Amino acid sequence: MTFQQQVLNKLEFPLVLERLAALCQFSIGAERARETGPTGEPGRVDYLLQVTAEAIALLTDQPDLTVGGARDIRQLIDRAEKGGRLPAADLLLVADTLHAQHSFRTRFMRMPERAGRFPLLGEFAEGLVNLTSLETTLRRTVSPGGEILDTASDDLAKFRRDARLAQARLTDRLNSLLRGKLASAVQDAIITLRDGRYVIPIRADARQNAPGIVHDVSASGQTVFIEPLEVVDLNNSWRENQVREQREIERILDMISAEIAANALPLRTALEALAAFDLALAKAKLAGDMRAIRPTIRTGKGRRIDLRNARHPLIDPKRVVPATIRVGGSYRLLVITGPNTGG
């Protein structure tokens, strides 16, 4: 642990950062909050203070503005770039993130006198790219529940219709057999699945009365699960359409994963822009919670520290006793002693 880190720990600076991270709505924003540290560059300090000031003004006008809904999809982008197939649930995360960044960008860009009032935040907004085409594709492909929709492709819709029709014909025929010539042989008048095929439970002692393919036998040996020969072709048709459906789903997932890989750079840029906005807004909220005041930064000779009614940032502002501290000018050294200096 470096000396600087030891000093920051002594000052409980990591606890302040945790409060900041807790106010973030985006996990990458919270990650950036925990990485925040002090700097001795006056220009950098002034820049960061101005960003926070703009965020305070932004929240004053739009108190409900948030990047909520964005997800950390960095690993998904990496996987897609390596040629991986993203499952539907992951595509939904990408779609939610695109929606969050699009909604935020739209609201921010419509702010009155935006360019003059928020020049630095406006630079963040440049990273919120227009990927509406990809978002539209994802919304047409994946349901809110993470399922592949029929609207993903015409072929998928057709294969599913054919599969449903084949399934209906198959179950109708099996029910007819249950009510008809196999009624006396069945153990239970139900249709069930074995090995992905529809079968009928037949009593073992009546096996010879139900010609067909055996797919399973009960633990007791008293029930045999048979696919009657009369429905083999119907079962085949149903399974063939299921296979076609699955292959089409895989093709769709591969296609969209490749599209995500092709947009990897703008997606990563959008994530960083959202994180920057999220962190700025969290700083604005924390400043309000702490009743913080923007300091004046001076450079050059004659510099001094002048803290007026300063309070410990981790103590309730209503309970803490403020202290005024000046160092510089006629004072070059400050000694703090006693049990009550923590406030």
C-alpha positions in Angstrom: 0.0 0.0 0.0 1.4 3.4 -1.0 1.8 6.2 1.4 -0.9 8.2 -0.5 -3.3 5.3 -0.1 -2.5 5.1 3.6 -3.3 8.8 3.9 -6.5 8.4 2.0 -7.6 5.5 4.1 -6.8 7.5 7.3 -9.0 10.3 5.9 -11.8 7.7 5.2 -11.8 8.7 1.6 -12.7 5.2 0.4 -15.9 5.5 2.4 -16.8 8.7 0.7 -16.3 7.0 -2.7 -18.6 4.2 -1.5 -21.3 6.8 -0.9 -20.7 8.2 -4.3 -20.8 4.7 -5.9 -24.1 4.0 -4.1 -25.7 6.9 -5.9 -24.8 5.6 -9.3 -27.5 3.9 -11.4 -25.0 2.1 -13.7 -22.5 -0.5 -12.5 -19.7 0.9 -14.7 -20.5 4.3 -13.3 -20.1 2.9 -9.8 -16.9 1.2 -10.9 -15.5 4.6 -12.0 -16.6 6.2 -8.8 -14.5 3.8 -6.7 -11.5 4.5 -9.0 -11.8 8.3 -8.3 -8.8 9.8 -6.6 -7.2 13.2 -5.8 -5.2 15.2 -8.3 -2.7 18.0 -7.9 -3.3 19.5 -11.3 -5.3 22.7 -10.9 -6.7 22.5 -14.5 -8.0 19.0 -13.9 -9.6 20.0 -10.6 -11.3 23.0 -12.2 -12.5 20.8 -15.0 -14.0 18.2 -12.7 -15.6 20.9 -10.5 -17.2 22.4 -13.6 -18.6 19.0 -14.7 -20.2 18.6 -11.3 -21.6 22.1 -11.5 -23.2 21.3 -14.9 -24.6 18.1 -13.5 -26.2 20.0 -10.6 -27.8 22.4 -13.0 -28.9 19.5 -15.2 -30.6 17.7 -12.2 -32.2 20.9 -11.2 -33.9 21.1 -14.5 -34.5 17.4 -14.9 -34.5 15.8 -11.4 -35.7 12.4 -12.8 -33.0 12.1 -15.4 -31.1 8.9 -15.1 -29.1 6.3 -17.1 -31.0 3.5 -15.3 -31.6 0.5 -17.5 -28.1 0.4 -18.9 -26.2 -2.9 -18.3 -22.5 -3.7 -18.3 -22.3 -5.6 -21.6 -18.5 -5.3 -22.0 -18.0 -9.1 -21.7 -20.8 -9.7 -24.2 -19.2 -7.4 -26.7 -15.9 -9.2 -26.2 -17.5 -12.6 -26.7 -19.2 -11.4 -29.9 -16.0 -10.1 -31.2 -14.4 -13.5 -30.8 -17.1 -15.1 -32.9 -19.2 -16.3 -30.0 -23.0 -16.8 -30.2 -24.9 -14.6 -27.7 -28.0 -16.2 -26.3 -31.3 -14.4 -26.3 -31.0 -13.4 -22.6 -27.8 -11.6 -23.4 -29.2 -9.9 -26.5 -31.9 -8.5 -24.2 -29.3 -6.9 -22.1 -27.8 -5.2 -25.1 -31.2 -4.0 -26.2 -31.9 -2.6 -22.7 -28.6 -0.8 -22.8 -29.2 0.7 -26.2 -32.7 1.8 -25.1 -31.2 3.5 -22.0 -28.6 5.4 -23.9 -31.0 6.4 -26.7 -33.6 7.7 -24.1 -30.9 9.6 -22.2 -29.4 11.1 -25.3 -32.8 12.2 -26.6 -33.7 14.0 -23.3 -30.3 15.6 -23.0 -30.2 16.8 -26.6 -33.6 18.5 -26.1 -32.5 20.5 -23.1 -33.1 24.3 -23.7 -29.9 26.2 -24.5 -28.0 22.9 -24.0 -24.8 24.0 -25.8 -24.3 27.1 -23.7 -25.3 25.6 -20.4 -23.7 22.2 -20.5 -20.6 22.4 -22.8 -18.6 19.7 -20.9 -21.5 17.3 -20.5 -22.2 17.9 -24.2 -18.8 16.3 -24.8 -20.0 13.2 -23.0 -23.1 13.1 -25.1 -21.0 12.8 -28.3 -20.3 9.3 -27.2 -24.0 8.4 -27.1 -24.1 7.1 -30.7 -27.1 6.4 -32.9 -27.6 2.6 -33.0 -31.4 2.6 -33.5 -31.1 0.1 -36.3 -29.4 -2.4 -34.1 -31.9 -1.7 -31.3 -34.9 -2.2 -33.6 -33.4 -5.5 -34.8 -33.0 -6.6 -31.2 -36.5 -5.6 -30.2 -38.0 -7.4 -33.2 -36.0 -10.5 -32.2 -36.1 -10.8 -28.4 -39.2 -10.6 -26.2 -39.0 -8.8 -22.8 -38.9 -12.3 -21.3 -35.8 -13.2 -23.2 -37.5 -15.4 -25.8 -36.9 -15.4 -29.6 -39.9 -13.9 -31.3 -41.7 -15.1 -34.4 -40.9 -11.7 -35.9 -37.2 -12.5 -35.9 -37.5 -13.9 -39.4 -40.2 -15.1 -41.8 -38.6 -18.6 -41.9 -38.8 -18.9 -38.1 -42.4 -17.9 -38.1 -43.1 -20.5 -40.8 -41.2 -23.3 -39.0 -43.1 -22.6 -35.8 -46.5 -22.6 -37.6 -45.6 -25.9 -39.2 -44.4 -27.4 -35.9 -47.6 -26.4 -34.2 -49.7 -27.9 -37.0 -47.7 -31.1 -36.9 -48.0 -31.3 -33.1 -51.8 -30.8 -33.3 -52.2 -33.5 -35.9 -50.0 -35.8 -33.8 -51.8 -35.3 -30.5 -55.2 -35.6 -32.2 -54.2 -39.0 -33.6 -52.8 -40.2 -30.3 -56.0 -39.1 -28.4 -58.0 -41.0 -31.0 -55.9 -44.1 -30.3 -56.4 -43.7 -26.6 -60.1 -43.5 -27.0 -60.2 -46.3 -29.6 -58.3 -49.5 -30.2 -55.6 -48.9 -27.5 -58.1 -48.0 -24.8 -57.9 -51.4 -23.1 -54.1 -51.5 -23.2 -53.2 -48.2 -21.7 -52.0 -47.8 -18.2 -53.1 -44.2 -18.0 -55.1 -42.3 -20.7 -52.4 -39.7 -21.1 -49.9 -38.6 -23.7 -46.4 -38.0 -22.6 -42.9 -37.3 -23.9 -39.9 -39.6 -24.0 -36.7 -38.9 -26.0 -38.4 -35.9 -27.5 -41.1 -38.1 -29.0 -44.8 -38.3 -28.0 -45.6 -41.7 -26.5 -48.5 -43.6 -24.8 -48.0 -45.5 -21.5 -49.1 -49.1 -22.2 -49.4 -51.9 -19.6 -46.6 -54.4 -20.0 -49.0 -57.3 -20.1 -50.8 -55.7 -23.1 -47.6 -54.8 -25.0 -48.5 -57.2 -27.8 -51.7 -55.2 -28.5 -49.9 -52.0 -29.1 -47.3 -52.3 -31.9 -44.8 -49.5 -31.9 -41.4 -48.3 -30.8 -40.5 -48.7 -27.1 -38.9 -45.5 -25.7 -38.9 -46.2 -22.0 -40.0 -48.6 -19.3 -41.2 -47.6 -15.8 -39.1 -48.5 -12.8 -41.6 -51.1 -11.8 -41.5 -52.6 -15.2 -45.3 -52.6 -15.4 -45.6 -49.7 -17.9 -44.0 -49.5 -21.3 -43.9 -46.1 -23.1 -44.6 -46.8 -26.7 -44.7 -44.7 -29.9 -47.4 -46.4 -31.9 -46.4 -47.2 -35.5 -49.3 -45.2 -36.8 -47.9 -41.9 -35.5 -44.2 -42.4 -36.4 -44.4 -40.2 -39.5 -46.4 -37.6 -37.6 -43.8 -37.6 -34.8 -41.0 -37.3 -37.5 -42.7 -34.3 -39.1 -43.1 -32.6 -35.7 -39.4 -33.2 -34.8 -38.2 -32.1 -38.2 -39.9 -28.8 -37.9 -38.5 -28.4 -34.4 -35.0 -29.0 -35.7 -35.6 -26.5 -38.5 -36.8 -24.0 -35.9 -33.7 -24.5 -33.7 -31.3 -24.1 -36.6 -33.1 -20.9 -37.7 -32.8 -19.6 -34.1 -29.1 -20.3 -34.1 -28.7 -18.6 -37.4 -30.5 -15.5 -36.1 -28.4 -15.5 -32.9 -25.2 -15.8 -35.0 -26.3 -13.0 -37.3 -27.1 -10.5 -34.5 -24.0 -11.5 -32.5 -21.9 -10.6 -35.6 -23.8 -7.3 -35.9 -22.9 -6.5 -32.3 -19.3 -7.4 -33.0 -19.3 -5.0 -36.0 -20.5 -2.2 -33.6 -18.1 -3.0 -30.8 -16.4 0.3 -30.8 -19.5 2.6 -30.7 -21.0 0.3 -28.1 -18.0 0.6 -25.9 -17.9 4.3 -26.5 -21.6 4.5 -25.4 -20.9 2.6 -22.3 -18.1 4.9 -21.2 -20.3 8.0 -22.0 -23.2 6.6 -19.9 -20.7 5.9 -17.1 -19.4 9.4 -17.3 -22.9 10.9 -17.1 -23.8 8.5 -14.3 -20.8 9.5 -12.3 -21.4 13.2 -12.9 -25.0 12.9 -11.8 -24.0 10.9 -8.7 -21.5 13.6 -7.7 -24.3 16.2 -8.1 -26.5 14.2 -5.8 -23.8 13.6 -3.3 -23.0 17.3 -3.3 -26.6 18.0 -2.5 -26.7 15.4 0.3 -23.6 16.8 1.9 -24.7 20.4 1.4 -21.3 20.9 -0.4 -20.1 24.2 -1.7 -17.9 24.5 -4.8 -14.4 25.7 -3.7 -12.4 28.4 -5.3 -9.1 27.1 -6.6 -6.2 29.5 -6.7 -2.7 29.0 -8.1 0.6 30.9 -7.9 2.2 32.6 -4.9 0.4 33.4 -1.8 -1.8 30.3 -1.9 -3.6 29.4 1.2 -6.3 27.0 2.5 -9.3 28.7 3.8 -12.1 26.4 5.0 -15.1 28.1 6.3 -17.6 26.1 8.4 -16.1 22.9 7.0 -17.8 19.6 8.0 -16.7 16.0 7.9 -18.4 14.6 4.7 -19.4 11.3 6.4 -21.2 12.9 9.4 -24.8 14.0 9.2 -24.8 17.7 8.3 -27.5 18.3 10.9 -25.3 16.9 13.7 -21.8 17.9 12.9 -20.1 20.9 14.4 -18.5 22.9 11.6 -15.0 24.3 11.9 -13.2 27.2 10.2 -9.6 26.5 9.3 -7.1 28.8 7.6 -3.6 27.8 6.7 -1.3 30.2 4.7 -0.6 33.9 4.9 0.5 34.5 8.4 0.0 30.8 9.4 2.3 28.1 7.9 1.6 25.3 10.3 -1.6 23.8 11.9 -1.5 21.4 14.8 -4.7 19.4 15.5 -5.0 17.8 18.9 -7.7 16.6 21.3 -10.5 14.0 21.2 -13.1 16.2 19.4 -11.2 17.0 16.2 -13.0 14.4 14.0 -15.9 16.8 13.2 
